Amino acid sequence: MDSSPVRPPQDAQTIRRLRLGIGVVGIALPFVLTVGHALVTGTPTLLTSISAYYYTELRDVFVGSMCAVGVFLISYRQRKVDDLLGTIAGVLAIAVALFPAATHDPGGPVTATDVLVGRVHQVSAAALFVILAIFCLVLFPRTDPRIGEARTRVRVGLYRACGGVILAAIALAVASNALPESTRDTLRPLFWCEAVAVLAFGTAWFVKGEAMFRYAREARRREHDGPARAADPAPSPAPGAP
C-alpha cells in the first residue's frame, strides 16, 4: 500500500486557499492599519473609521487589501448561490477600495462628486457586510462538511455567531450617528464597529476553509484506502481448520 500523504483535490485546495486568504486579510487588516499608522506617524491614534486610512500613508495597504478580498470573492466557486453572492460581494469590496469615504475636513471644499463618491462607498460597504453576514448565517452552516456531529455543531454555532456579530456591528454603526460629534470623535464608534465586523467575517472564512480542507482530506483518504483494502487477499485458514 502506498503510504505517501493523500492530497486533496485541486478544486478543494483552491477553495480552501481562497477562504483562508479572505480570512487572513480580514483578521489582519484592522491591526495592520492601526499599527502601521502608529509606526509611520509616531502617534497611536485611531481614525474615525477603517476607510479613513485611505487618506493616510496606509492607503496602498487599505486599497490593496480590499481589492485582494474582492478578487478572492469573485474567484470563489462553490454552489450557484455562493458563486453569485461571492461575485457581488467581490465587486462591492473593490468599490469600497476605489470609491473612498467622504472626508470631514472642515476647512476644505466639498463638491457634489465628493458627496456622490462617499455615498457609493457607504452603500457598498453596508451591502458588503450584509452579504458577508448571509454567508455566515445561511450558506456556511448549510454547506458545512459533515466531519462529525459534535464538531459540526460547534462550527455552525461559530458561523452564526460571526454573522450575528456582523449584523449587530452594522446596527451599532448606524446608531452611532445619533451621538454628538464630540462623543464620536472621542470614542470612534464607527471604527470599532467596522473592526469587529471585519474580524468576525475573517474568522468565519478562515474556520470554514480549514474545515473544508480537513473534510476533503478525509474523503480522499477513504477513497484511497477503500480499494486497497478490497484488494487485500483473505487470510489463509489455519492448518487443520474445517
C-alpha positions as CSV (number, residue, x, y, z in Angstrom):
1,M,0.0,0.0,0.0
2,D,1.3,3.4,-0.9
3,S,1.9,5.3,2.3
4,S,2.5,8.7,0.7
5,P,0.3,11.5,2.0
6,V,-3.1,11.9,0.2
7,R,-3.5,15.3,-1.4
8,P,-7.0,16.8,-1.5
9,P,-8.5,17.5,-5.0
10,Q,-7.2,20.6,-6.8
11,D,-10.7,22.2,-6.6
12,A,-10.8,21.7,-2.8
13,Q,-7.3,23.2,-2.5
14,T,-8.3,26.2,-4.5
15,I,-11.5,26.8,-2.4
16,R,-9.6,26.3,0.8
17,R,-6.9,28.8,-0.2
18,L,-9.5,31.4,-1.2
19,R,-11.3,31.0,2.1
20,L,-8.1,31.1,4.1
21,G,-6.9,34.1,2.1
22,I,-10.1,36.0,2.7
23,G,-10.0,35.1,6.4
24,V,-6.3,36.1,6.9
25,V,-6.8,39.5,5.2
26,G,-10.0,40.2,7.2
27,I,-8.4,39.3,10.5
28,A,-5.2,41.2,9.9
29,L,-6.5,44.4,8.2
30,P,-7.6,46.3,11.4
31,F,-4.3,45.5,13.2
32,V,-2.1,46.3,10.2
33,L,-3.8,49.6,9.5
34,T,-3.7,50.8,13.1
35,V,-0.2,49.6,14.0
36,G,1.2,50.7,10.7
37,H,-0.3,54.2,11.0
38,A,1.1,54.5,14.6
39,L,4.5,53.5,13.4
40,V,4.5,55.9,10.5
41,T,3.2,58.9,12.4
42,G,4.7,58.1,15.8
43,T,1.2,58.7,17.4
44,P,-1.0,55.8,18.4
45,T,-4.2,57.5,17.3
46,L,-7.3,55.7,15.9
47,L,-9.0,57.3,12.9
48,T,-12.8,57.7,12.6
49,S,-13.1,54.5,10.5
50,I,-11.2,51.8,8.8
51,S,-12.0,53.5,5.5
52,A,-10.4,56.7,6.7
53,Y,-7.0,55.1,6.4
54,Y,-7.4,55.7,2.6
55,Y,-6.3,59.3,3.3
56,T,-3.1,58.3,5.1
57,E,0.2,56.7,4.2
58,L,-1.5,53.3,4.6
59,R,-3.7,54.0,1.5
60,D,-2.0,51.3,-0.6
61,V,-2.4,48.8,2.2
62,F,-6.1,49.5,2.5
63,V,-6.8,49.6,-1.2
64,G,-4.7,46.5,-1.9
65,S,-6.3,44.5,0.9
66,M,-9.8,45.3,-0.2
67,C,-9.1,44.6,-3.8
68,A,-7.5,41.3,-2.8
69,V,-10.6,40.3,-0.9
70,G,-12.7,41.4,-3.9
71,V,-10.7,39.2,-6.3
72,F,-10.8,36.3,-3.8
73,L,-14.6,36.6,-3.6
74,I,-15.1,36.9,-7.3
75,S,-12.9,33.8,-7.9
76,Y,-14.8,31.9,-5.2
77,R,-16.7,28.9,-6.6
78,Q,-19.0,26.6,-4.6
79,R,-22.7,26.3,-5.2
80,K,-24.6,28.6,-7.5
81,V,-25.9,30.8,-4.8
82,D,-22.5,31.0,-3.1
83,D,-20.9,31.9,-6.5
84,L,-23.4,34.7,-7.2
85,L,-23.2,36.3,-3.8
86,G,-19.4,35.9,-3.8
87,T,-19.2,37.7,-7.1
88,I,-21.5,40.5,-5.9
89,A,-19.5,40.8,-2.6
90,G,-16.3,40.9,-4.6
91,V,-17.4,43.8,-6.7
92,L,-18.6,45.6,-3.6
93,A,-15.3,45.1,-1.9
94,I,-13.4,46.6,-4.9
95,A,-15.9,49.5,-4.9
96,V,-15.2,50.2,-1.2
97,A,-11.5,50.4,-2.1
98,L,-11.8,52.6,-5.2
99,F,-14.6,54.9,-4.0
100,P,-13.2,56.5,-0.8
101,A,-15.2,57.6,2.1
102,A,-16.1,61.3,2.2
103,T,-13.6,63.5,4.0
104,H,-14.6,65.5,7.0
105,D,-12.1,68.3,6.7
106,P,-14.0,71.4,7.9
107,G,-11.6,73.7,6.1
108,G,-11.8,72.0,2.7
109,P,-14.5,72.3,0.0
110,V,-17.0,69.5,-0.5
111,T,-18.1,69.0,-4.1
112,A,-21.1,67.1,-5.4
113,T,-18.7,64.5,-6.7
114,D,-17.2,64.1,-3.3
115,V,-20.7,63.5,-1.8
116,L,-21.6,61.0,-4.6
117,V,-18.4,59.1,-4.1
118,G,-18.9,59.0,-0.4
119,R,-22.5,57.7,-0.8
120,V,-21.2,54.9,-3.2
121,H,-18.7,54.0,-0.6
122,Q,-21.2,53.8,2.3
123,V,-23.8,51.8,0.3
124,S,-21.1,49.4,-1.0
125,A,-19.7,48.9,2.5
126,A,-23.1,48.3,4.0
127,A,-24.2,45.9,1.3
128,L,-20.8,44.0,1.5
129,F,-21.2,43.4,5.3
130,V,-24.8,42.2,4.8
131,I,-23.8,39.7,2.2
132,L,-20.9,38.5,4.4
133,A,-23.4,38.1,7.2
134,I,-25.6,36.0,4.9
135,F,-22.6,33.7,4.2
136,C,-22.1,33.2,7.9
137,L,-25.7,32.8,8.9
138,V,-27.1,30.8,5.9
139,L,-24.6,29.5,3.4
140,F,-21.7,28.3,5.7
141,P,-24.0,26.3,8.1
142,R,-25.9,24.8,5.2
143,T,-22.8,23.6,3.3
144,D,-20.7,22.7,6.3
145,P,-18.8,19.5,5.7
146,R,-20.0,16.6,7.9
147,I,-16.9,15.8,9.8
148,G,-18.5,14.7,13.0
149,E,-21.7,15.8,14.6
150,A,-20.2,17.5,17.7
151,R,-17.6,19.3,15.7
152,T,-20.1,20.4,13.1
153,R,-22.4,21.8,15.7
154,V,-19.6,23.8,17.2
155,R,-18.6,25.2,13.8
156,V,-22.2,26.0,12.8
157,G,-22.6,27.9,16.1
158,L,-19.4,29.8,15.4
159,Y,-20.5,30.8,11.8
160,R,-23.9,32.0,13.1
161,A,-22.3,33.9,16.0
162,C,-20.0,35.7,13.5
163,G,-23.0,36.5,11.3
164,G,-24.8,37.9,14.3
165,V,-21.8,40.0,15.3
166,I,-21.6,41.5,11.8
167,L,-25.3,42.5,11.8
168,A,-25.0,43.9,15.3
169,A,-21.9,45.9,14.4
170,I,-23.7,47.3,11.3
171,A,-26.7,48.3,13.5
172,L,-24.5,49.9,16.1
173,A,-22.5,51.8,13.5
174,V,-25.7,53.3,12.1
175,A,-27.0,54.1,15.6
176,S,-23.7,55.8,16.5
177,N,-24.7,58.6,14.1
178,A,-27.1,59.8,16.7
179,L,-24.2,60.5,19.1
180,P,-22.9,64.0,19.5
181,E,-19.9,64.7,17.2
182,S,-17.6,65.3,20.1
183,T,-18.5,61.8,21.5
184,R,-17.9,60.2,18.1
185,D,-14.5,61.9,17.9
186,T,-13.6,60.6,21.3
187,L,-14.9,57.0,21.2
188,R,-14.5,56.3,17.5
189,P,-17.6,54.0,17.4
190,L,-17.6,53.6,13.6
191,F,-14.0,52.3,13.7
192,W,-14.7,49.8,16.4
193,C,-17.9,48.6,14.7
194,E,-16.1,48.1,11.4
195,A,-13.1,46.4,13.0
196,V,-15.3,44.0,14.9
197,A,-17.4,43.2,11.8
198,V,-14.2,42.6,9.7
199,L,-12.7,40.4,12.4
200,A,-15.9,38.4,12.6
201,F,-16.1,37.7,8.9
202,G,-12.4,36.9,8.7
203,T,-12.7,34.4,11.5
204,A,-15.7,32.7,9.8
205,W,-14.0,32.4,6.4
206,F,-10.8,31.1,8.0
207,V,-12.5,28.4,10.0
208,K,-14.7,27.4,7.1
209,G,-11.6,27.0,4.8
210,E,-9.9,24.8,7.4
211,A,-13.0,22.6,7.9
212,M,-13.5,22.1,4.2
213,F,-9.8,21.1,3.7
214,R,-10.0,18.6,6.5
215,Y,-13.1,17.0,5.1
216,A,-11.6,16.8,1.6
217,R,-8.5,15.0,3.0
218,E,-10.7,12.5,4.9
219,A,-12.8,11.9,1.9
220,R,-9.8,11.3,-0.3
221,R,-8.2,9.1,2.2
222,R,-11.3,6.9,2.4
223,E,-11.3,6.6,-1.4
224,H,-7.6,5.8,-1.4
225,D,-7.8,3.2,1.4
226,G,-11.1,1.5,0.2
227,P,-9.8,-0.2,-3.0
228,A,-6.6,-1.2,-1.2
229,R,-8.5,-3.0,1.5
230,A,-10.7,-4.7,-1.1
231,A,-7.6,-5.9,-2.9
232,D,-6.0,-7.5,0.2
233,P,-6.2,-11.3,0.0
234,A,-8.3,-13.1,2.6
235,P,-6.2,-14.7,5.3
236,S,-5.4,-18.4,4.7
237,P,-7.2,-20.8,7.1
238,A,-5.0,-22.3,9.8
239,P,-3.8,-25.9,9.2
240,G,-6.4,-28.5,10.3
241,A,-9.2,-25.9,10.4
242,P,-12.5,-27.3,9.0
